Amino acid sequence: MRHNKKFNHLGRKTAHRKALLSNMACSLIQHKRISTTLAKAKALQVYVEPMLTKAKEDTTNSRRLVFSSLQNKEAVTELFQNISQKIANRPGGYTRILRTGFRLGDNAEMCIIELVDYNENMLKEKVAKKAARTRRSTAAKKPTAEVPTVQASVASPEETTAE
């Protein structure tokens, strides 16, 4: 029976699955964005998010825990030096999965998994949306142009008849 075994085995034995997720996590950390199938991306998201949370606290113990999963010194250094600085204020949700369509050969659903704080295009859109929103009414106010006042000289009745 497979009670309480909810994670995706990805059609691989345990050692192969651990190596696959470790290599994908290293690639994600080094390149900030990778393209893969949706099933692998969801499994990678569950695998890498706790490591990103551990990277916020730069201690010897957290470095050793992350290195035991990744087995790549360059990825661990990148994670603790650069990425941890960017995600320091984020309470969670460090990765984003964007679906890109289906693979031509076997029709597998493909996607891009990326680190949220490294997508400059989405960050620009977020800033633009925040700047455009105000609390005023949406009705456009027309600028009031000053109408020049013409002072008509009041002429006395004698002046009008004299002319």
Backbone bond lengths (Angstrom), bond angles and torsions (degrees), N, CA, C in turn:
res aa  C-N    CA-C-N  psi(-1)  N-CA   C-N-CA  omega(-1)  CA-C   N-CA-C  phi
1 M - - - 1.453 - - 1.518 109.48 -
2 R 1.327 115.51 153.86 1.459 118.20 -179.91 1.528 110.96 -119.34
3 H 1.318 115.85 52.49 1.453 119.93 175.42 1.528 109.65 -69.61
4 N 1.335 116.58 140.60 1.461 123.72 176.26 1.520 113.61 61.55
5 K 1.289 118.81 29.49 1.459 122.05 177.01 1.530 106.95 -121.70
6 K 1.319 115.41 82.18 1.461 119.41 -169.92 1.514 114.56 -98.86
7 F 1.322 119.54 -10.78 1.456 118.34 -177.48 1.526 109.54 -79.73
8 N 1.327 115.67 158.41 1.458 122.16 -177.07 1.529 109.33 -80.52
9 H 1.329 116.09 125.54 1.462 120.50 -179.13 1.522 112.00 -82.60
10 L 1.319 117.52 -11.54 1.462 124.36 175.40 1.534 113.20 58.27
11 G 1.314 117.88 22.94 1.455 121.70 177.52 1.510 113.82 66.75
12 R 1.340 117.95 29.23 1.457 122.11 -176.34 1.518 110.07 -133.51
13 K 1.328 115.58 159.49 1.463 120.50 172.40 1.527 108.80 -73.45
14 T 1.308 116.85 168.52 1.465 121.75 -173.30 1.528 112.48 -60.48
15 A 1.317 117.65 -46.99 1.465 120.03 -176.85 1.525 110.90 -65.66
16 H 1.324 116.97 -39.85 1.459 120.54 179.26 1.524 110.52 -66.52
17 R 1.328 116.87 -40.46 1.465 120.64 -179.63 1.531 110.71 -66.02
18 K 1.332 117.40 -41.53 1.467 120.42 179.05 1.527 110.90 -64.91
19 A 1.332 116.78 -40.77 1.469 120.04 178.48 1.520 110.86 -65.89
20 L 1.329 116.65 -40.57 1.472 121.23 178.72 1.524 110.89 -61.18
21 L 1.324 116.86 -49.25 1.463 120.23 -178.32 1.528 111.42 -67.35
22 S 1.316 117.60 -35.64 1.458 120.81 177.84 1.525 110.91 -64.60
23 N 1.329 116.84 -45.73 1.465 120.57 179.34 1.523 111.67 -65.92
24 M 1.337 117.34 -39.95 1.467 120.00 178.43 1.523 110.95 -66.83
25 A 1.330 117.38 -37.64 1.463 120.51 178.42 1.527 110.81 -65.37
26 C 1.335 116.64 -40.81 1.473 119.93 177.08 1.520 110.88 -62.64
27 S 1.322 117.09 -42.36 1.467 120.87 178.40 1.518 111.26 -64.37
28 L 1.329 117.28 -40.98 1.461 121.06 178.83 1.524 110.80 -63.72
29 I 1.308 117.56 -41.12 1.462 121.23 -179.24 1.528 110.67 -68.57
30 Q 1.321 117.30 -39.82 1.460 119.65 -177.11 1.522 112.54 -77.99
31 H 1.341 118.30 -38.07 1.464 120.92 -174.69 1.524 113.49 -102.28
32 K 1.310 118.04 -10.15 1.470 125.31 178.20 1.528 113.64 69.47
33 R 1.317 119.03 -9.22 1.462 122.06 -179.82 1.527 108.34 -160.84
34 I 1.336 117.01 130.94 1.462 120.49 175.76 1.521 109.29 -135.36
35 S 1.319 115.59 155.46 1.451 122.45 177.90 1.522 108.93 -106.94
36 T 1.333 117.26 129.67 1.452 122.26 -177.40 1.523 109.15 -156.70
37 T 1.334 116.55 -175.97 1.462 119.73 177.23 1.519 109.14 -78.62
38 L 1.317 115.60 160.79 1.456 120.73 -176.57 1.525 111.40 -65.10
39 A 1.325 118.04 -39.75 1.471 120.97 -179.27 1.528 110.85 -64.02
40 K 1.332 117.02 -43.44 1.466 119.96 178.54 1.519 110.97 -66.89
41 A 1.321 117.40 -37.11 1.460 120.67 -179.91 1.520 111.09 -65.43
42 K 1.326 117.58 -40.87 1.463 120.25 179.19 1.522 110.84 -67.16
43 A 1.339 116.71 -38.87 1.464 119.94 177.13 1.529 110.28 -67.32
44 L 1.333 117.06 -38.45 1.462 121.28 179.11 1.521 111.37 -66.98
45 Q 1.313 116.97 -36.47 1.458 120.99 -179.97 1.539 110.29 -62.39
46 V 1.323 116.70 -43.03 1.463 120.75 178.00 1.524 110.59 -66.49
47 Y 1.327 117.12 -31.52 1.461 122.42 -176.93 1.529 112.26 -78.21
48 V 1.340 117.62 -39.25 1.460 120.32 -169.51 1.535 113.46 -93.17
49 E 1.325 118.97 -25.16 1.471 120.11 -176.56 1.533 112.49 -63.26
50 P 1.346 120.33 -42.18 1.476 117.98 175.82 1.527 113.10 -63.01
51 M 1.332 117.56 -31.33 1.465 119.88 177.26 1.524 110.37 -67.73
52 L 1.316 117.24 -38.49 1.460 120.64 178.39 1.529 110.33 -66.07
53 T 1.322 116.97 -36.15 1.462 120.03 176.58 1.524 110.52 -66.22
54 K 1.339 117.27 -40.64 1.468 120.36 177.83 1.522 111.22 -65.60
55 A 1.316 117.23 -29.84 1.466 120.73 -177.15 1.520 112.42 -70.69
56 K 1.313 118.21 -17.02 1.464 120.25 178.56 1.526 111.15 -63.71
57 E 1.316 116.43 -32.49 1.464 121.30 -179.91 1.524 107.65 -104.06
58 D 1.305 117.29 108.74 1.458 121.76 -174.93 1.527 110.17 -87.26
59 T 1.313 115.75 83.76 1.457 121.48 176.09 1.525 108.87 -120.62
60 T 1.294 115.89 165.49 1.460 120.46 178.97 1.523 110.83 -62.83
61 N 1.322 116.06 -39.64 1.458 119.44 -179.33 1.526 111.61 -65.26
62 S 1.328 117.21 -44.26 1.470 118.72 -179.59 1.525 110.79 -67.30
63 R 1.319 118.15 -35.50 1.465 120.33 175.99 1.525 111.16 -63.60
64 R 1.325 116.70 -40.91 1.462 119.86 179.22 1.521 111.92 -67.25
65 L 1.324 117.16 -39.18 1.463 120.28 178.24 1.523 111.26 -63.59
66 V 1.328 116.38 -43.54 1.465 120.35 179.87 1.523 110.34 -68.59
67 F 1.321 117.34 -40.67 1.463 119.72 179.93 1.527 111.86 -65.86
68 S 1.338 117.92 -32.39 1.460 119.91 178.12 1.526 110.99 -65.13
69 S 1.326 117.40 -26.56 1.468 120.57 177.55 1.519 112.14 -87.01
70 L 1.339 117.21 -38.87 1.464 120.22 -173.00 1.525 113.83 -90.02
71 Q 1.319 118.57 -39.19 1.470 123.52 -177.73 1.528 112.33 58.11
72 N 1.330 117.00 37.77 1.457 121.75 -179.37 1.528 107.95 -146.08
73 K 1.331 116.68 112.15 1.461 120.82 -175.69 1.519 112.28 -65.11
74 E 1.338 117.20 -39.72 1.469 120.23 -178.53 1.524 111.19 -64.04
75 A 1.330 116.21 -40.79 1.466 119.82 179.74 1.525 110.62 -66.93
76 V 1.316 117.39 -40.45 1.468 120.51 179.49 1.524 110.24 -65.28
77 T 1.321 116.83 -41.58 1.465 120.47 178.37 1.521 110.98 -63.23
78 E 1.318 116.88 -45.61 1.477 121.09 177.99 1.524 110.91 -60.58
79 L 1.316 115.85 -42.19 1.464 120.95 -178.54 1.524 111.56 -63.42
80 F 1.309 117.02 -46.59 1.463 119.44 -175.02 1.524 113.11 -82.20
81 Q 1.332 119.02 -24.12 1.466 119.46 -179.23 1.525 112.14 -89.30
82 N 1.326 118.04 -49.43 1.467 120.46 -171.83 1.524 113.36 -100.67
83 I 1.303 116.68 -51.37 1.465 119.61 -172.67 1.522 111.14 -67.87
84 S 1.319 117.16 -40.34 1.462 119.23 -178.06 1.529 111.97 -62.98
85 Q 1.334 117.89 -28.65 1.463 120.89 177.18 1.522 111.18 -67.83
86 K 1.342 116.39 -38.30 1.467 119.76 -177.64 1.512 112.75 -75.87
87 I 1.329 117.73 -31.78 1.466 120.12 -176.04 1.519 112.35 -97.68
88 A 1.309 117.57 12.19 1.469 121.12 -173.77 1.525 112.42 -60.31
89 N 1.320 118.47 -37.74 1.465 121.24 -176.41 1.514 113.48 -93.58
90 R 1.318 118.20 -6.13 1.467 121.55 -176.66 1.531 109.16 -84.09
91 P 1.339 118.04 128.98 1.463 119.77 -177.43 1.523 114.74 -79.11
92 G 1.303 118.48 -7.37 1.466 121.89 179.94 1.517 108.56 161.61
93 G 1.314 117.10 -177.23 1.463 120.18 179.16 1.508 112.04 67.57
94 Y 1.310 116.79 57.52 1.456 121.25 -174.66 1.521 113.21 -84.09
95 T 1.335 117.89 -17.04 1.463 120.93 -176.99 1.522 109.86 -119.90
96 R 1.320 114.56 156.99 1.465 121.76 179.83 1.525 107.47 -132.50
97 I 1.331 116.88 137.63 1.462 122.11 176.84 1.519 108.02 -110.84
98 L 1.331 116.01 122.16 1.465 122.39 178.03 1.526 108.53 -115.59
99 R 1.312 117.14 119.06 1.464 120.77 -178.72 1.525 109.91 -75.39
100 T 1.325 115.90 137.84 1.466 119.76 -175.37 1.516 113.71 -117.65
101 G 1.312 118.87 -5.02 1.462 120.20 179.66 1.508 110.87 127.10
102 F 1.322 115.59 -155.46 1.448 121.01 -175.23 1.522 110.32 -119.66
103 R 1.326 115.81 144.45 1.458 121.69 179.85 1.524 108.85 -72.39
104 L 1.324 115.72 144.13 1.455 121.10 -173.67 1.522 112.73 -67.84
105 G 1.326 119.01 -40.76 1.459 121.29 -173.13 1.518 114.26 -72.25
106 D 1.343 117.36 -53.02 1.460 119.96 -174.17 1.521 113.28 -117.82
107 N 1.316 117.93 6.89 1.466 123.88 176.86 1.537 111.96 62.79
108 A 1.325 116.97 29.36 1.460 120.47 175.74 1.520 108.99 -75.32
109 E 1.323 116.00 141.85 1.461 119.64 -179.18 1.527 109.46 -74.56
110 M 1.323 116.13 121.93 1.462 122.22 -177.05 1.529 109.68 -100.38
111 C 1.321 115.35 156.91 1.455 120.68 179.22 1.523 109.42 -156.45
112 I 1.312 113.95 170.90 1.459 122.36 173.83 1.519 106.18 -116.80
113 I 1.316 116.05 128.65 1.464 120.67 172.77 1.521 106.75 -109.58
114 E 1.329 116.04 132.11 1.461 120.36 -174.74 1.514 110.42 -142.23
115 L 1.316 115.18 160.68 1.456 121.08 173.25 1.523 107.79 -80.02
116 V 1.311 116.58 131.08 1.463 122.05 -171.22 1.519 112.35 -61.76
117 D 1.315 118.27 -42.56 1.463 121.54 -173.62 1.517 113.61 -77.67
118 Y 1.317 118.99 -0.49 1.455 121.31 -177.79 1.528 112.76 -109.79
119 N 1.308 119.83 5.77 1.456 121.73 177.91 1.526 107.58 -97.02
120 E 1.336 116.64 98.84 1.456 121.30 -175.61 1.527 112.27 -66.54
121 N 1.331 118.01 -33.01 1.461 120.49 -179.08 1.518 111.12 -63.91
122 M 1.323 117.58 -44.19 1.461 120.16 179.54 1.527 110.64 -69.75
123 L 1.323 117.31 -34.39 1.457 119.74 179.09 1.518 110.96 -66.97
124 K 1.352 117.98 -37.28 1.461 121.14 177.63 1.517 111.00 -65.24
125 E 1.339 117.24 -41.91 1.462 120.61 178.92 1.523 110.86 -63.47
126 K 1.326 116.54 -38.51 1.457 120.42 -179.86 1.521 110.68 -64.75
127 V 1.324 117.46 -41.99 1.458 121.55 178.99 1.527 110.16 -66.61
128 A 1.330 116.64 -41.15 1.459 120.21 179.97 1.525 111.06 -64.65
129 K 1.312 117.77 -39.47 1.461 120.56 179.20 1.515 110.85 -66.44
130 K 1.321 117.63 -39.73 1.459 120.10 -179.85 1.524 110.99 -67.42
131 A 1.313 117.93 -36.68 1.456 120.74 -177.78 1.518 111.36 -71.47
132 A 1.318 118.36 -30.06 1.453 121.36 -174.90 1.526 112.28 -79.03
133 R 1.310 118.53 -21.15 1.453 121.05 -174.19 1.527 111.23 -85.72
134 T 1.339 115.79 130.01 1.453 121.02 176.29 1.511 108.61 -130.92
135 R 1.298 117.26 171.46 1.463 121.22 -179.36 1.514 111.84 -98.37
136 R 1.298 117.66 3.38 1.458 120.33 179.89 1.513 110.16 -79.25
137 S 1.318 115.56 168.41 1.458 118.33 179.13 1.520 109.54 -68.58
138 T 1.313 115.14 156.90 1.457 119.40 -175.32 1.527 112.25 -83.80
139 A 1.308 117.09 -9.14 1.466 119.37 179.91 1.522 109.58 -68.21
140 A 1.315 114.57 132.76 1.469 119.31 -178.82 1.523 108.78 -76.22
141 K 1.289 114.23 127.96 1.464 118.64 179.36 1.509 108.95 -91.11
142 K 1.337 114.75 130.34 1.466 119.86 179.80 1.523 108.79 -83.66
143 P 1.309 116.40 135.36 1.466 117.90 178.33 1.528 109.95 -68.91
144 T 1.313 116.37 134.17 1.459 120.49 -179.31 1.510 108.75 -85.49
145 A 1.323 115.07 117.19 1.464 120.23 179.15 1.521 108.06 -85.94
146 E 1.303 115.68 138.56 1.456 119.31 -179.95 1.527 108.84 -74.05
147 V 1.322 114.47 127.22 1.460 120.28 178.30 1.516 106.98 -89.14
148 P 1.328 116.09 122.06 1.465 117.14 179.85 1.527 110.27 -65.34
149 T 1.283 115.09 129.76 1.471 119.28 -179.23 1.521 108.81 -86.72
150 V 1.290 114.43 128.65 1.464 120.14 179.43 1.525 107.56 -99.08
151 Q 1.316 114.59 121.66 1.453 117.73 178.65 1.526 107.54 -92.81
152 A 1.272 112.57 111.61 1.467 117.48 178.75 1.528 107.91 -83.96
153 S 1.301 113.82 129.66 1.464 117.02 178.65 1.526 107.85 -77.49
154 V 1.250 113.04 126.77 1.463 118.03 -179.60 1.529 107.37 -80.53
155 A 1.283 113.02 118.63 1.452 117.90 -177.93 1.531 109.57 -95.31
156 S 1.285 114.19 141.91 1.467 117.90 178.06 1.521 108.93 -77.25
157 P 1.300 117.22 154.87 1.480 119.80 -177.83 1.523 112.73 -60.47
158 E 1.320 119.52 -26.10 1.454 120.08 -179.57 1.523 110.87 -70.91
159 E 1.361 116.57 -35.78 1.446 120.29 -177.88 1.528 110.15 -68.65
160 T 1.302 118.88 -36.43 1.454 121.82 -177.55 1.517 111.63 -71.62
161 T 1.311 117.36 -31.24 1.460 119.74 179.21 1.524 112.15 -81.53
162 A 1.333 116.05 -24.20 1.451 120.22 -178.12 1.519 110.30 -73.54
163 E 1.289 117.03 -25.63 1.459 117.87 -176.47 1.439 111.58 -82.89
